[in-house]
Amino acid sequence: MTVALRYEIEHHITSTRDDDHDARFTVRRNGKAFYIKVSPSQFVNSPVMMKKYLSYLEVLRSGEEVLGDIYDTDVYEWVIAPFEPLFAELAPSPSCLPEDIRITLQDHLFPEFFVLALDIVDEKPYPRRIAATESPHRPSFVRFDDDFLDDLETWTAFYDPAGITLSFKDPEDALFKPPNKVLIDNRQTECFFKPCNSSVQIQQELKAYKIIHAAGLDSQLYICHVYGVVMDDSGFILGLLLTYIDNGDCPLSTRIHPDEPDDPPPVVRERWLGQLDAALAGLHKAGVVWGDVKAENVLIDRDNNAWITDFGGGYTEGWVDKEIAGTVEGDWVGMAKLKKFIFPTKRDTGLESQGEGHGTSKS
């Protein structure tokens, strides 16, 4: 019996331009990164495969799992399968035992890499490797000016990605999956690693966390604590180290079903409301606006505590109107919708009172 080759497709990129039909894929295997490009310019005498590829491209552009009778898994298998022999050759399994695997954030963000392309000639796929000395991908292009960095040093810490270890229940997963939980301080402290995707967003988030830290809200309420900022040797900001919320892959949006009022039971839902109400009131008293109020930005931990997350600004249509996004008023409008989401059968939310209702802090 042949064992399937293990690898993970991290993401793909397609253009929205009508005249650009290229697609790029990033694949991770055994700690190595593979950057694959597929382009119609590399199709020779292959009209059948060209037609198939363009139909597959529409699936990728749609962002849907299925479009017509084509699933995204069909697309990935068609593109990636020809490269499997190269994956096996260039990224063999590590020689150490699985339990001895140690992958740092530096290893993950700046891995050994290979650039590949797919040629289609006479309707047959021919994968090939392209010589490259520089990676086509950088984890971040964000830098802060000296004044902002000096201010950060007054209330938080900077961490080198080489001193941060990825943590998974199965150590082998660190060779394939993006980090969520990481360990700092000689592997003694668990953190959530939040990658840096936007200079504006991360600066706004750090300004909010500075106020939260100064007011002590991160020790009193269910609001994340910032352990530090991850920065590489070139001064690029790679991300934030935040409180690790166990079971944080389970946001509030996945915990409520409108047809199941007793799962979770009302007492648990009331607990969540109390914690959210207290946290939001504390934020506003300190001068911080949550901003992007929505069920996806509330994480429920294993002890059934509700944590407010994401202070990077923005808003989500359907939760907060654009005209009042980023204001205290917008927060309470969003919170009222949160209560209706948690208790869909109740009409009187009680949260329109601008945070004067029940509240729950950490005990």
Backbone hydrogen bonds in HBPLUS format (Angstrom, degrees):
<---DONOR---> <-ACCEPTOR-->    atom                        ^
c    i                          cat <-CA-CA->   ^        H-A-AA   ^      H-
h    n   atom  resd res      DA  || num        DHA   H-A  angle D-A-AA Bond
n    s   type  num  typ     dist DA aas  dist angle  dist       angle   num
A0008-GLU N   A0028-ARG O   2.89 MM  20  5.16 158.9  1.93 148.2 155.3     1
A0028-ARG N   A0008-GLU O   2.75 MM  20  5.16 162.8  1.78 153.1 159.0     2
A0010-GLU N   A0026-THR O   2.76 MM  16  5.49 137.2  1.94 145.2 158.5     3
A0026-THR N   A0011-HIS O   2.99 MM  15  5.59 158.8  2.04 164.6 163.9     4
A0013-ILE N   A0024-ARG O   2.79 MM  11  5.11 150.2  1.88 144.5 151.6     5
A0024-ARG N   A0013-ILE O   2.97 MM  11  5.11 157.1  2.03 146.4 152.9     6
A0020-ASP N   A0017-ARG O   3.28 MM   3  5.37 166.7  2.30 107.1 110.7     7
A0023-ALA N   A0038-VAL O   2.93 MM  15  5.28 154.2  1.99 153.3 160.1     8
A0038-VAL N   A0023-ALA O   2.86 MM  15  5.28 164.8  1.88 162.5 164.7     9
A0025-PHE N   A0036-ILE O   2.85 MM  11  5.05 156.4  1.91 143.6 151.1    10
A0036-ILE N   A0025-PHE O   2.85 MM  11  5.05 169.0  1.86 156.0 158.6    11
A0027-VAL N   A0034-PHE O   2.89 MM   7  5.02 162.2  1.92 146.3 152.4    12
A0034-PHE N   A0027-VAL O   2.77 MM   7  5.02 157.4  1.82 154.3 158.8    13
A0029-ARG N   A0032-LYS O   2.99 MM   3  5.35 163.0  2.02 150.9 156.5    14
A0032-LYS N   A0029-ARG O   2.85 MM   3  5.35 165.9  1.87 126.2 128.8    15
A0031-GLY N   A0175-LEU O   2.74 MM 144  4.24 157.4  1.79 134.6 127.0    16
A0033-ALA N   A0112-GLU O   3.01 MM  79  6.38 164.9  2.03 155.9 160.8    17
A0114-PHE N   A0033-ALA O   2.92 MM  81  6.40 139.9  2.08 152.7 165.4    18
A0035-TYR N   A0114-PHE O   2.88 MM  79  6.25 165.4  1.90 163.5 168.5    19
A0116-LEU N   A0035-TYR O   2.81 MM  81  5.99 170.8  1.81 153.0 154.7    20
A0037-LYS N   A0116-LEU O   3.03 MM  79  6.42 149.2  2.12 137.5 145.2    21
A0118-LEU N   A0037-LYS O   3.23 MM  81  6.64 144.1  2.37 165.7 167.4    22
A0042-GLN N   A0039-SER O   2.92 MM   3  5.67 167.1  1.94 123.6 128.0    23
A0043-PHE N   A0040-PRO O   3.04 MM   3  5.19 162.5  2.07 114.6 114.5    24
A0120-ILE N   A0042-GLN O   3.04 MM  78  6.27 168.5  2.05 142.2 145.5    25
A0044-VAL N   A0120-ILE O   2.68 MM  76  6.06 166.4  1.70 168.3 173.3    26
A0122-ASP N   A0044-VAL O   2.95 MM  78  6.32 156.7  2.01 160.1 167.6    27
A0050-MET N   A0046-SER O   2.95 MM   4  6.08 150.6  2.04 149.0 158.3    28
A0051-LYS N   A0047-PRO O   3.01 MM   4  6.14 160.0  2.05 143.2 147.4    29
A0052-LYS N   A0048-VAL O   3.06 MM   4  6.34 159.4  2.11 146.9 152.7    30
A0053-TYR N   A0049-MET O   2.83 MM   4  5.99 163.3  1.85 149.2 154.0    31
A0054-LEU N   A0050-MET O   2.98 MM   4  6.19 165.6  2.00 155.0 157.9    32
A0055-SER N   A0051-LYS O   3.16 MM   4  6.36 149.8  2.25 143.1 150.9    33
A0056-TYR N   A0052-LYS O   2.93 MM   4  6.21 151.4  2.01 149.0 157.8    34
A0057-LEU N   A0053-TYR O   2.77 MM   4  6.04 148.0  1.87 149.6 159.6    35
A0058-GLU N   A0054-LEU O   3.29 MM   4  6.51 144.8  2.42 136.2 142.9    36
A0059-VAL N   A0056-TYR O   3.05 MM   3  5.23 124.1  2.37  99.6 113.6    37
A0060-LEU N   A0056-TYR O   3.16 MM   4  6.61 158.7  2.21 152.4 157.3    38
A0061-ARG N   A0057-LEU O   2.91 MM   4  6.18 159.9  1.96 152.3 158.0    39
A0062-SER N   A0058-GLU O   2.99 MM   4  6.05 141.8  2.14 139.2 148.9    40
A0072-ASP N   A0065-GLU O   2.74 MM   7  5.24 152.2  1.82 151.5 151.4    41
A0067-LEU N   A0070-ILE O   2.89 MM   3  5.42 161.1  1.92 155.7 159.9    42
A0070-ILE N   A0067-LEU O   3.13 MM   3  5.42 165.7  2.15 123.7 127.2    43
A0074-ASP N   A0071-TYR O   2.97 MM   3  5.26 131.1  2.21 102.7 115.5    44
A0075-VAL N   A0071-TYR O   3.38 MM   4  6.88 148.9  2.49 143.5 151.3    45
A0075-VAL N   A0072-ASP O   3.07 MM   3  5.04 116.3  2.49  93.2 108.5    46
A0076-TYR N   A0072-ASP O   2.98 MM   4  6.36 165.6  2.00 157.1 159.2    47
A0077-GLU N   A0073-THR O   2.98 MM   4  6.07 163.8  2.01 146.2 150.9    48
A0078-TRP N   A0074-ASP O   3.04 MM   4  6.17 157.6  2.09 143.8 150.0    49
A0079-VAL N   A0075-VAL O   2.96 MM   4  6.23 160.3  2.00 156.9 162.0    50
A0080-ILE N   A0076-TYR O   2.80 MM   4  5.72 168.3  1.81 154.9 158.9    51
A0081-ALA N   A0077-GLU O   3.04 MM   4  5.38 156.4  2.09 132.2 139.5    52
A0083-PHE N   A0080-ILE O   2.83 MM   3  5.53 149.9  1.92 126.5 135.7    53
A0084-GLU N   A0081-ALA O   3.17 MM   3  5.46 165.7  2.19 114.8 119.2    54
A0086-LEU N   A0083-PHE O   2.93 MM   3  5.33 120.9  2.29 110.6 125.6    55
A0087-PHE N   A0083-PHE O   2.97 MM   4  6.30 154.7  2.03 153.9 162.1    56
A0088-ALA N   A0084-GLU O   2.98 MM   4  6.23 164.2  2.01 157.1 159.8    57
A0089-GLU N   A0085-PRO O   3.02 MM   4  6.21 152.2  2.10 141.6 149.2    58
A0090-LEU N   A0086-LEU O   2.82 MM   4  5.84 173.2  1.82 157.8 159.7    59
A0091-ALA N   A0087-PHE O   2.90 MM   4  5.54 145.0  2.03 143.2 150.3    60
A0100-ASP N   A0097-LEU O   2.91 MM   3  5.36 153.9  1.97 116.2 124.8    61
A0101-ILE N   A0098-PRO O   3.23 MM   3  5.51 169.0  2.24 113.9 116.1    62
A0166-LEU N   A0103-ILE O   2.88 MM  63  5.81 174.2  1.88 169.1 170.3    63
A0108-HIS N   A0104-THR O   3.07 MM   4  6.44 152.4  2.14 146.2 153.6    64
A0105-LEU N   A0164-ILE O   2.80 MM  59  5.53 146.8  1.91 145.7 151.0    65
A0109-LEU N   A0105-LEU O   2.89 MM   4  6.02 168.8  1.91 153.0 156.0    66
A0106-GLN N   A0161-PRO O   3.12 MM  55  4.72 134.8  2.33 112.4 104.9    67
A0110-PHE N   A0106-GLN O   2.95 MM   4  5.75 149.6  2.04 145.2 152.6    68
A0130-ILE N   A0115-VAL O   2.78 MM  15  5.37 175.7  1.78 152.7 152.0    69
A0117-ALA N   A0128-ARG O   2.90 MM  11  5.48 155.0  1.96 155.9 161.5    70
A0128-ARG N   A0117-ALA O   2.92 MM  11  5.48 154.2  1.99 161.2 163.8    71
A0119-ASP N   A0126-TYR O   3.02 MM   7  4.99 169.9  2.03 135.3 135.9    72
A0126-TYR N   A0119-ASP O   2.66 MM   7  4.99 151.7  1.74 160.3 161.3    73
A0121-VAL N   A0124-LYS O   2.95 MM   3  5.36 153.7  2.02 157.1 153.0    74
A0124-LYS N   A0121-VAL O   3.02 MM   3  5.36 158.8  2.07 111.2 118.1    75
A0237-ILE N   A0142-VAL O   2.76 MM  95  5.48 164.8  1.78 155.7 161.1    76
A0149-LEU N   A0145-ASP O   3.05 MM   4  6.33 159.9  2.09 155.2 161.5    77
A0150-ASP N   A0146-ASP O   2.81 MM   4  5.97 159.6  1.85 151.6 157.2    78
A0151-ASP N   A0147-ASP O   3.03 MM   4  6.24 153.4  2.10 143.6 150.4    79
A0152-LEU N   A0148-PHE O   2.99 MM   4  6.25 154.0  2.05 144.2 151.4    80
A0153-GLU N   A0149-LEU O   3.10 MM   4  6.39 152.8  2.17 149.0 155.2    81
A0154-THR N   A0151-ASP O   3.03 MM   3  5.39 149.7  2.13 107.5 116.7    82
A0155-TRP N   A0152-LEU O   3.09 MM   3  5.78 161.7  2.13 119.1 124.2    83
A0156-THR N   A0152-LEU O   2.94 MM   4  5.82 147.7  2.04 168.0 178.5    84
A0229-VAL N   A0157-ALA O   2.81 MM  72  6.28 154.2  1.88 157.4 163.7    85
A0159-TYR N   A0229-VAL O   2.78 MM  70  5.99 156.1  1.84 153.4 155.3    86
A0231-MET N   A0159-TYR O   3.05 MM  72  6.22 157.3  2.10 159.1 164.7    87
A0163-GLY N   A0160-ASP O   2.94 MM   3  5.59 160.0  1.98 121.6 127.7    88
A0164-ILE N   A0161-PRO O   3.26 MM   3  5.25 166.2  2.28 108.3 109.5    89
A0165-THR N   A0183-LEU O   3.07 MM  18  5.10 161.8  2.10 146.1 148.8    90
A0183-LEU N   A0165-THR O   2.74 MM  18  5.10 154.1  1.81 148.5 157.6    91
A0167-SER N   A0181-LYS O   2.99 MM  14  5.47 156.1  2.05 152.3 144.8    92
A0173-ASP N   A0170-ASP O   2.85 MM   3  5.66 156.5  1.91 129.4 135.5    93
A0174-ALA N   A0171-PRO O   3.17 MM   3  5.82 155.9  2.23 114.9 120.9    94
A0175-LEU N   A0172-GLU O   3.05 MM   3  5.72 161.5  2.08 118.0 123.5    95
A0176-PHE N   A0173-ASP O   2.94 MM   3  5.28 160.6  1.98 113.0 119.5    96
A0177-LYS N   A0173-ASP O   2.81 MM   4  5.71 167.3  1.83 177.2 175.8    97
A0193-PHE N   A0180-ASN O   3.04 MM  13  5.69 161.5  2.07 157.4 163.3    98
A0182-VAL N   A0191-CYS O   2.88 MM   9  5.32 161.4  1.91 148.7 154.2    99
A0191-CYS N   A0182-VAL O   2.85 MM   9  5.32 152.5  1.93 157.1 159.9   100
A0184-ILE N   A0189-THR O   2.93 MM   5  5.25 157.1  1.99 146.0 153.1   101
A0188-GLN N   A0184-ILE O   3.00 MM   4  6.21 126.9  2.29 148.4 159.7   102
A0189-THR N   A0184-ILE O   3.13 MM   5  5.25 165.1  2.15 147.4 146.7   103
A0188-GLN N   A0185-ASP O   3.17 MM   3  5.52 147.4  2.29 105.6 114.6   104
A0192-PHE N   A0242-LEU O   2.76 MM  50  5.03 165.8  1.78 141.4 146.2   105
A0242-LEU N   A0192-PHE O   2.89 MM  50  5.03 170.8  1.90 148.8 150.9   106
A0194-LYS N   A0240-LEU O   2.92 MM  46  5.14 167.6  1.94 150.5 154.7   107
A0240-LEU N   A0194-LYS O   2.88 MM  46  5.14 152.7  1.96 143.4 148.7   108
A0196-CYS N   A0238-LEU O   2.94 MM  42  5.29 144.5  2.07 127.3 122.2   109
A0202-ILE N   A0198-SER O   3.01 MM   4  6.08 169.2  2.02 149.6 152.7   110
A0203-GLN N   A0199-SER O   3.06 MM   4  6.12 155.4  2.12 145.4 152.1   111
A0204-GLN N   A0200-VAL O   3.05 MM   4  6.20 162.1  2.08 148.7 153.7   112
A0205-GLU N   A0201-GLN O   2.91 MM   4  6.12 156.6  1.96 147.7 155.0   113
A0206-LEU N   A0202-ILE O   2.90 MM   4  6.02 157.0  1.95 142.5 148.6   114
A0207-LYS N   A0203-GLN O   2.98 MM   4  6.19 153.9  2.05 147.2 154.1   115
A0208-ALA N   A0204-GLN O   3.07 MM   4  6.33 153.1  2.15 145.2 152.0   116
A0209-TYR N   A0205-GLU O   2.91 MM   4  6.20 160.0  1.95 150.2 156.0   117
A0210-LYS N   A0206-LEU O   2.89 MM   4  6.06 142.8  2.03 143.0 152.6   118
A0211-ILE N   A0207-LYS O   3.35 MM   4  6.62 157.6  2.40 142.3 146.1   119
A0212-ILE N   A0208-ALA O   2.97 MM   4  6.27 162.4  2.00 151.5 157.1   120
A0213-HIS N   A0209-TYR O   2.81 MM   4  5.90 156.9  1.86 144.5 150.5   121
A0214-ALA N   A0210-LYS O   2.92 MM   4  6.14 163.5  1.95 148.4 153.0   122
A0215-ALA N   A0211-ILE O   2.95 MM   4  6.12 150.9  2.04 149.3 156.6   123
A0217-LEU N   A0212-ILE O   3.02 MM   5  5.28 138.3  2.20 156.5 157.8   124
A0216-GLY N   A0213-HIS O   3.05 MM   3  5.04 150.0  2.15 100.2 109.7   125
A0219-SER N   A0216-GLY O   3.19 MM   3  5.64 160.3  2.23 110.3 116.3   126
A0220-GLN N   A0217-LEU O   3.15 MM   3  4.98 139.5  2.32  94.3 106.0   127
A0221-LEU N   A0217-LEU O   2.87 MM   4  5.59 165.7  1.89 155.5 156.1   128
A0362-LYS N   A0220-GLN O   2.68 MM 142  5.40 165.0  1.70 150.3 153.6   129
A0223-ILE N   A0221-LEU O   2.87 MM   2  5.58 134.0  2.09 105.3  91.4   130
A0308-ILE N   A0222-TYR O   3.14 MM  86  6.57 157.2  2.20 171.0 167.0   131
A0243-THR N   A0225-HIS O   3.00 MM  18  5.26 120.9  2.36 141.6 154.5   132
A0227-TYR N   A0241-LEU O   2.76 MM  14  5.33 158.1  1.81 150.5 156.7   133
A0241-LEU N   A0228-GLY O   2.93 MM  13  5.28 155.8  1.99 160.5 155.5   134
A0230-VAL N   A0239-GLY O   2.91 MM   9  5.32 174.2  1.92 151.1 152.9   135
A0238-LEU N   A0230-VAL O   2.77 MM   8  5.36 158.1  1.82 147.6 153.7   136
A0232-ASP N   A0236-PHE O   3.03 MM   4  5.56 157.0  2.08 152.5 157.1   137
A0235-GLY N   A0232-ASP O   3.07 MM   3  5.47 165.1  2.10 115.6 119.0   138
A0248-GLY N   A0245-ILE O   2.68 MM   3  4.91 123.2  2.00 150.0 143.4   139
A0250-CYS N   A0247-ASN O   3.04 MM   3  5.84 138.9  2.22 123.6 127.5   140
A0300-ILE N   A0250-CYS O   3.45 MM  50  6.23 169.4  2.47 143.2 146.2   141
A0254-THR N   A0251-PRO O   2.97 MM   3  5.72 159.9  2.01 121.2 126.8   142
A0252-LEU N   A0298-VAL O   2.75 MM  46  5.48 158.0  1.80 160.4 161.7   143
A0255-ARG N   A0252-LEU O   2.94 MM   3  5.10 159.3  1.99 110.7 117.6   144
A0260-GLU N   A0257-HIS O   2.96 MM   3  5.43 168.2  1.97 125.2 126.9   145
A0263-ASP N   A0260-GLU O   3.25 MM   3  5.59 166.9  2.27 118.9 118.9   146
A0268-VAL N   A0265-PRO O   3.00 MM   3  5.58 132.2  2.24 116.5 127.8   147
A0269-ARG N   A0265-PRO O   3.24 MM   4  6.61 158.9  2.29 150.5 156.9   148
A0270-GLU N   A0266-PRO O   2.84 MM   4  6.06 155.3  1.90 153.5 160.1   149
A0271-ARG N   A0267-VAL O   3.10 MM   4  6.25 145.7  2.22 132.7 141.7   150
A0272-TRP N   A0268-VAL O   3.01 MM   4  6.40 155.9  2.07 150.0 155.5   151
A0273-LEU N   A0269-ARG O   3.01 MM   4  6.33 161.5  2.05 149.0 153.7   152
A0274-GLY N   A0270-GLU O   2.93 MM   4  6.17 159.3  1.97 149.7 155.1   153
A0275-GLN N   A0271-ARG O   3.04 MM   4  6.31 159.9  2.08 152.2 157.1   154
A0276-LEU N   A0272-TRP O   2.90 MM   4  6.14 161.8  1.94 156.4 161.5   155
A0277-ASP N   A0273-LEU O   2.82 MM   4  5.87 163.3  1.85 152.1 157.2   156
A0278-ALA N   A0274-GLY O   3.00 MM   4  6.09 163.1  2.03 145.1 149.7   157
A0360-THR N   A0274-GLY O   2.86 MM  86  4.83 130.7  2.10 118.7 108.1   158
A0279-ALA N   A0275-GLN O   2.97 MM   4  6.06 158.5  2.02 142.8 149.2   159
A0280-LEU N   A0276-LEU O   2.93 MM   4  6.05 164.6  1.95 150.4 154.5   160
A0281-ALA N   A0277-ASP O   3.00 MM   4  6.13 161.3  2.04 147.3 152.8   161
A0282-GLY N   A0278-ALA O   2.95 MM   4  6.10 154.3  2.01 144.4 151.6   162
A0283-LEU N   A0279-ALA O   2.92 MM   4  6.18 154.4  1.99 148.0 154.9   163
A0284-HIS N   A0280-LEU O   2.99 MM   4  6.22 167.3  2.01 152.7 155.4   164
A0285-LYS N   A0281-ALA O   2.98 MM   4  6.15 155.5  2.04 145.5 152.4   165
A0286-ALA N   A0282-GLY O   3.12 MM   4  6.29 144.2  2.25 140.6 149.4   166
A0286-ALA N   A0283-LEU O   3.11 MM   3  5.19 124.1  2.44  96.1 110.3   167
A0287-GLY N   A0283-LEU O   3.02 MM   4  6.24 114.5  2.46 137.1 154.3   168
A0288-VAL N   A0283-LEU O   2.81 MM   5  4.96 170.0  1.82 144.0 140.8   169
A0287-GLY N   A0284-HIS O   3.05 MM   3  4.91 146.1  2.17  95.8 106.3   170
A0293-VAL N   A0291-GLY O   2.99 MM   2  5.74 133.4  2.21 104.9  91.5   171
A0297-ASN N   A0294-LYS O   3.03 MM   3  5.52 149.7  2.13 111.3 120.2   172
A0298-VAL N   A0295-ALA O   3.21 MM   3  5.39 157.5  2.27 112.2 111.9   173
A0309-THR N   A0297-ASN O   3.02 MM  12  5.32 147.8  2.13 167.3 162.9   174
A0299-LEU N   A0307-TRP O   2.99 MM   8  5.11 151.4  2.07 141.9 147.0   175
A0307-TRP N   A0299-LEU O   2.82 MM   8  5.11 169.0  1.84 151.9 155.8   176
A0301-ASP N   A0305-ASN O   3.03 MM   4  5.47 155.8  2.09 148.9 154.6   177
A0304-ASN N   A0301-ASP O   2.98 MM   3  5.30 155.3  2.05 118.1 119.2   178
A0319-TRP N   A0316-THR O   2.99 MM   3  5.74 159.7  2.04 143.9 147.4   179
A0320-VAL N   A0316-THR O   3.37 MM   4  6.22 162.2  2.40 152.1 157.2   180
A0324-ILE N   A0321-ASP O   3.12 MM   3  5.72 144.2  2.25 114.0 122.7   181
A0325-ALA N   A0322-LYS O   3.30 MM   3  5.03 159.7  2.35  97.7 103.7   182
A0331-ASP N   A0327-THR O   3.01 MM   4  6.37 150.8  2.10 145.9 153.7   183
A0332-TRP N   A0328-VAL O   3.12 MM   4  6.48 156.8  2.18 152.9 157.6   184
A0333-VAL N   A0329-GLU O   2.99 MM   4  6.27 151.3  2.07 150.9 159.4   185
A0334-GLY N   A0330-GLY O   2.94 MM   4  6.12 162.0  1.97 148.4 153.5   186
A0335-MET N   A0331-ASP O   2.78 MM   4  6.03 148.2  1.88 142.6 152.7   187
A0336-ALA N   A0332-TRP O   2.93 MM   4  6.03 151.0  2.02 139.3 145.9   188
A0337-LYS N   A0333-VAL O   3.21 MM   4  6.54 149.7  2.30 141.8 149.4   189
A0338-LEU N   A0334-GLY O   2.91 MM   4  6.24 141.8  2.06 141.0 152.8   190
A0339-LYS N   A0335-MET O   2.96 MM   4  6.31 151.6  2.04 149.2 155.4   191
A0340-LYS N   A0336-ALA O   3.12 MM   4  6.44 153.0  2.20 141.2 148.4   192
A0341-PHE N   A0337-LYS O   2.88 MM   4  6.10 138.2  2.06 138.1 150.1   193
A0342-ILE N   A0338-LEU O   2.85 MM   4  6.19 149.6  1.95 147.7 155.9   194
A0343-PHE N   A0339-LYS O   2.75 MM   4  5.88 162.9  1.78 152.2 157.2   195
A0346-LYS N   A0343-PHE O   3.12 MM   3  5.61 162.3  2.15 118.4 123.8   196
